[in-house]
Amino acid sequence: MLYFQYNDNNGQRRLGFTIADRVDANVANIWDMVAERDSIQKMSDSTARAEAMRRWQGPRNGMPLFAQRLYIGRDQSKAAVINLSDPSGRPRLRLDGGLVRCGEPGVSR
């Protein structure tokens, strides 16, 4: 998946470009997933519904449904960032341009 995003939460803005992986169709059929989600949302017991939704959002055959792999943009602190993540979506490398404002470019792991 490839998309641009803009999020504003009470003035805290994050905007950028994302490349992400979605679980393969042979692991999770989107139509079956939508039907399953819709049936979960119809559950009257809120505790059971929340637990079923948590399980529904979980990995399928050990693969996450969604994993952000690359993010290039601006974070909430207005710093320019590049985030690289592993196939599970865990951040592995972050280039943070916010430190450049102080004259010291930074790389974190």
C-alpha atoms as an extended CHARMM CRD file, in Angstrom:
* protein
*
       109  EXT
         1         1  MET       CA              0.0000000000        0.0000000000        0.0000000000  PROA      1               0.0000000000
         2         2  LEU       CA              1.0980000000        3.4960000000       -0.7510000000  PROA      2               0.0000000000
         3         3  TYR       CA             -0.6030000000        6.5670000000        0.6720000000  PROA      3               0.0000000000
         4         4  PHE       CA             -0.2800000000       10.1470000000        1.8100000000  PROA      4               0.0000000000
         5         5  GLN       CA             -1.6860000000       11.0620000000        5.1930000000  PROA      5               0.0000000000
         6         6  TYR       CA             -2.5550000000       14.1180000000        7.2200000000  PROA      6               0.0000000000
         7         7  ASN       CA             -3.5700000000       13.8260000000       10.8730000000  PROA      7               0.0000000000
         8         8  ASP       CA             -4.5140000000       16.7370000000       13.1090000000  PROA      8               0.0000000000
         9         9  ASN       CA             -5.2620000000       16.0960000000       16.7640000000  PROA      9               0.0000000000
        10        10  ASN       CA             -5.9860000000       19.4320000000       18.4550000000  PROA      10              0.0000000000
        11        11  GLY       CA             -3.2250000000       21.2030000000       16.5570000000  PROA      11              0.0000000000
        12        12  GLN       CA             -0.7320000000       18.3250000000       16.8080000000  PROA      12              0.0000000000
        13        13  ARG       CA             -0.1580000000       17.6310000000       13.1120000000  PROA      13              0.0000000000
        14        14  ARG       CA              1.5210000000       14.6700000000       11.4700000000  PROA      14              0.0000000000
        15        15  LEU       CA              1.7690000000       14.4720000000        7.7090000000  PROA      15              0.0000000000
        16        16  GLY       CA              3.7280000000       12.3910000000        5.2850000000  PROA      16              0.0000000000
        17        17  PHE       CA              4.1000000000        9.5830000000        2.8450000000  PROA      17              0.0000000000
        18        18  THR       CA              3.7700000000        5.9190000000        3.8990000000  PROA      18              0.0000000000
        19        19  ILE       CA              4.5480000000        2.5750000000        2.3230000000  PROA      19              0.0000000000
        20        20  ALA       CA              2.9470000000       -0.3250000000        4.1760000000  PROA      20              0.0000000000
        21        21  ASP       CA              2.4070000000       -4.0570000000        3.8520000000  PROA      21              0.0000000000
        22        22  ARG       CA             -0.9720000000       -5.7330000000        4.1580000000  PROA      22              0.0000000000
        23        23  VAL       CA             -1.4630000000       -9.3980000000        4.8870000000  PROA      23              0.0000000000
        24        24  ASP       CA             -1.5530000000      -11.5260000000        1.7230000000  PROA      24              0.0000000000
        25        25  ALA       CA             -4.9720000000      -12.3500000000        0.2610000000  PROA      25              0.0000000000
        26        26  ASN       CA             -4.2910000000      -16.0720000000        0.6190000000  PROA      26              0.0000000000
        27        27  VAL       CA             -3.8750000000      -15.5380000000        4.3790000000  PROA      27              0.0000000000
        28        28  ALA       CA             -6.9220000000      -13.2890000000        4.9190000000  PROA      28              0.0000000000
        29        29  ASN       CA             -9.6400000000      -12.6700000000        2.3380000000  PROA      29              0.0000000000
        30        30  ILE       CA            -10.8280000000       -9.0490000000        2.6210000000  PROA      30              0.0000000000
        31        31  TRP       CA            -14.4880000000       -9.9420000000        2.0000000000  PROA      31              0.0000000000
        32        32  ASP       CA            -14.4400000000      -12.5830000000        4.7390000000  PROA      32              0.0000000000
        33        33  MET       CA            -12.7030000000      -10.1340000000        7.0710000000  PROA      33              0.0000000000
        34        34  VAL       CA            -15.3350000000       -7.4360000000        6.4760000000  PROA      34              0.0000000000
        35        35  ALA       CA            -18.1540000000       -9.9240000000        7.1110000000  PROA      35              0.0000000000
        36        36  GLU       CA            -16.4390000000      -11.1000000000       10.3060000000  PROA      36              0.0000000000
        37        37  ARG       CA            -15.9100000000       -7.5090000000       11.4940000000  PROA      37              0.0000000000
        38        38  ASP       CA            -19.5390000000       -6.6160000000       10.7660000000  PROA      38              0.0000000000
        39        39  SER       CA            -20.7840000000       -9.5840000000       12.7920000000  PROA      39              0.0000000000
        40        40  ILE       CA            -18.5020000000       -8.5900000000       15.6960000000  PROA      40              0.0000000000
        41        41  GLN       CA            -19.8310000000       -5.0270000000       15.6470000000  PROA      41              0.0000000000
        42        42  LYS       CA            -23.3860000000       -6.3660000000       16.0100000000  PROA      42              0.0000000000
        43        43  MET       CA            -22.5610000000       -8.1160000000       19.3020000000  PROA      43              0.0000000000
        44        44  SER       CA            -24.5570000000       -6.6670000000       22.1990000000  PROA      44              0.0000000000
        45        45  ASP       CA            -22.1040000000       -7.6030000000       24.9870000000  PROA      45              0.0000000000
        46        46  SER       CA            -19.5420000000       -4.7860000000       24.9120000000  PROA      46              0.0000000000
        47        47  THR       CA            -16.8620000000       -6.7930000000       26.7560000000  PROA      47              0.0000000000
        48        48  ALA       CA            -17.1790000000       -9.7580000000       24.3880000000  PROA      48              0.0000000000
        49        49  ARG       CA            -17.3010000000       -7.3910000000       21.4100000000  PROA      49              0.0000000000
        50        50  ALA       CA            -14.0810000000       -5.6350000000       22.4920000000  PROA      50              0.0000000000
        51        51  GLU       CA            -12.2950000000       -8.9740000000       22.9980000000  PROA      51              0.0000000000
        52        52  ALA       CA            -13.5080000000      -10.3170000000       19.6410000000  PROA      52              0.0000000000
        53        53  MET       CA            -12.3770000000       -7.1080000000       17.9000000000  PROA      53              0.0000000000
        54        54  ARG       CA             -8.9580000000       -7.3500000000       19.5850000000  PROA      54              0.0000000000
        55        55  ARG       CA             -8.5810000000      -10.9140000000       18.2760000000  PROA      55              0.0000000000
        56        56  TRP       CA             -9.8710000000       -9.8850000000       14.8270000000  PROA      56              0.0000000000
        57        57  GLN       CA             -7.2300000000       -7.1240000000       14.5930000000  PROA      57              0.0000000000
        58        58  GLY       CA             -4.4470000000       -9.5000000000       15.6050000000  PROA      58              0.0000000000
        59        59  PRO       CA             -1.9620000000      -11.2700000000       13.3410000000  PROA      59              0.0000000000
        60        60  ARG       CA             -3.1320000000      -13.9480000000       10.8930000000  PROA      60              0.0000000000
        61        61  ASN       CA             -0.7860000000      -16.9280000000       10.6200000000  PROA      61              0.0000000000
        62        62  GLY       CA              1.8570000000      -14.8520000000       12.4140000000  PROA      62              0.0000000000
        63        63  MET       CA              1.5660000000      -11.9460000000        9.9660000000  PROA      63              0.0000000000
        64        64  PRO       CA              0.1430000000       -8.5600000000       11.0230000000  PROA      64              0.0000000000
        65        65  LEU       CA             -2.8540000000       -7.3070000000        9.0390000000  PROA      65              0.0000000000
        66        66  PHE       CA             -1.0090000000       -4.0190000000        8.4760000000  PROA      66              0.0000000000
        67        67  ALA       CA              2.6500000000       -3.0930000000        8.9070000000  PROA      67              0.0000000000
        68        68  GLN       CA              4.0660000000        0.3540000000        8.1900000000  PROA      68              0.0000000000
        69        69  ARG       CA              7.4010000000       -0.2000000000        6.4540000000  PROA      69              0.0000000000
        70        70  LEU       CA              8.4750000000        3.3390000000        5.4850000000  PROA      70              0.0000000000
        71        71  TYR       CA              7.2990000000        6.7460000000        6.6640000000  PROA      71              0.0000000000
        72        72  ILE       CA              8.7140000000       10.0000000000        5.2910000000  PROA      72              0.0000000000
        73        73  GLY       CA              7.2240000000       13.1730000000        6.6600000000  PROA      73              0.0000000000
        74        74  ARG       CA              6.7850000000       15.4560000000        9.6270000000  PROA      74              0.0000000000
        75        75  ASP       CA              5.9430000000       14.2880000000       13.1350000000  PROA      75              0.0000000000
        76        76  GLN       CA              3.9210000000       16.0820000000       15.8230000000  PROA      76              0.0000000000
        77        77  SER       CA              6.9830000000       18.0430000000       16.9940000000  PROA      77              0.0000000000
        78        78  LYS       CA              7.4250000000       19.3960000000       13.4360000000  PROA      78              0.0000000000
        79        79  ALA       CA             10.6120000000       17.3790000000       12.9540000000  PROA      79              0.0000000000
        80        80  ALA       CA             11.3360000000       15.8920000000        9.5360000000  PROA      80              0.0000000000
        81        81  VAL       CA             11.5980000000       12.1160000000        9.9330000000  PROA      81              0.0000000000
        82        82  ILE       CA             12.2580000000        8.9490000000        7.9970000000  PROA      82              0.0000000000
        83        83  ASN       CA             11.2030000000        5.7370000000        9.7400000000  PROA      83              0.0000000000
        84        84  LEU       CA             12.1510000000        2.3020000000        8.4110000000  PROA      84              0.0000000000
        85        85  SER       CA             10.3880000000       -0.7070000000        9.9610000000  PROA      85              0.0000000000
        86        86  ASP       CA             10.6640000000       -4.4830000000        9.7620000000  PROA      86              0.0000000000
        87        87  PRO       CA              7.9720000000       -6.7460000000        8.2300000000  PROA      87              0.0000000000
        88        88  SER       CA              6.0760000000       -6.7340000000       11.5420000000  PROA      88              0.0000000000
        89        89  GLY       CA              5.9400000000       -2.9330000000       11.5650000000  PROA      89              0.0000000000
        90        90  ARG       CA              8.4560000000       -2.4960000000       14.4010000000  PROA      90              0.0000000000
        91        91  PRO       CA             10.6370000000        0.6140000000       13.8800000000  PROA      91              0.0000000000
        92        92  ARG       CA             14.2550000000       -0.3230000000       13.1840000000  PROA      92              0.0000000000
        93        93  LEU       CA             15.7980000000        2.9610000000       11.9870000000  PROA      93              0.0000000000
        94        94  ARG       CA             14.7120000000        6.5610000000       12.4720000000  PROA      94              0.0000000000
        95        95  LEU       CA             16.3830000000        9.5170000000       10.8020000000  PROA      95              0.0000000000
        96        96  ASP       CA             15.2370000000       12.5780000000       12.7200000000  PROA      96              0.0000000000
        97        97  GLY       CA             15.6920000000       15.9750000000       11.1020000000  PROA      97              0.0000000000
        98        98  GLY       CA             14.4640000000       17.6730000000       14.2750000000  PROA      98              0.0000000000
        99        99  LEU       CA             17.9810000000       17.4700000000       15.6110000000  PROA      99              0.0000000000
       100       100  VAL       CA             19.2510000000       19.2780000000       12.5060000000  PROA      100             0.0000000000
       101       101  ARG       CA             17.6000000000       22.4560000000       13.8350000000  PROA      101             0.0000000000
       102       102  CYS       CA             20.1560000000       22.3440000000       16.6200000000  PROA      102             0.0000000000
       103       103  GLY       CA             22.9660000000       21.7190000000       14.1660000000  PROA      103             0.0000000000
       104       104  GLU       CA             23.3590000000       18.0650000000       15.0990000000  PROA      104             0.0000000000
       105       105  PRO       CA             21.7670000000       15.5710000000       12.6870000000  PROA      105             0.0000000000
       106       106  GLY       CA             20.7330000000       12.3620000000       14.3890000000  PROA      106             0.0000000000
       107       107  VAL       CA             20.1190000000        8.7040000000       13.7400000000  PROA      107             0.0000000000
       108       108  SER       CA             18.4340000000        6.4500000000       16.2890000000  PROA      108             0.0000000000
       109       109  ARG       CA             17.7330000000        2.7280000000       16.4290000000  PROA      109             0.0000000000
